[in-house]
Amino acid sequence: MKVVAAYLLAVLGGNTCPSADDLKNILGSVGAEADDDRIELLLSEVKGKDITELIAAGREKLASVPAVGGAAAFDAPAAAGAPAPAAAESKKEEKVEENEESDDDIMGLGLFD
């Protein structure tokens, strides 16, 4: 990803056809190691292509990827075979018990006499 970022920075800086040395200089300026194999792979893939067309094609591909909501989409206890509803019920019971105890504490202070 850092090689792609360096390439995009070079293009944004006005270099329409960055070389491997350009990318190494950008990566080196922020203390990142430059992997020659990855740089060469990227440069061979984008050679002769317009960056705006590549970005547009990437957006189209991402649009077709199904989006999944956060943690609600994957329930670990249910996936592991544990009964999730029972766990939820026990949590509710614990909360109710805590509320009852706190009411007793308040009543024990003589606030509701």
PECOR-V646360 format. One record per run of one state. SS is the DSSP state (alpha for helix, beta for strand, coil for the rest). FROM is the first residue (numbers start at 1). LEN is the number of residues. If there is no record, write none. Layout:
ss=[SS,SS]
from=[FROM,FROM]
len=[LEN,LEN]
//
This chain:
ss=[coil,alpha,coil,alpha,coil,alpha,coil,alpha,coil,alpha,coil,alpha,coil,alpha,coil]
from=[1,2,13,20,30,36,47,51,64,71,74,76,80,84,109]
len=[1,11,7,10,6,11,4,13,7,3,2,4,4,25,5]
//
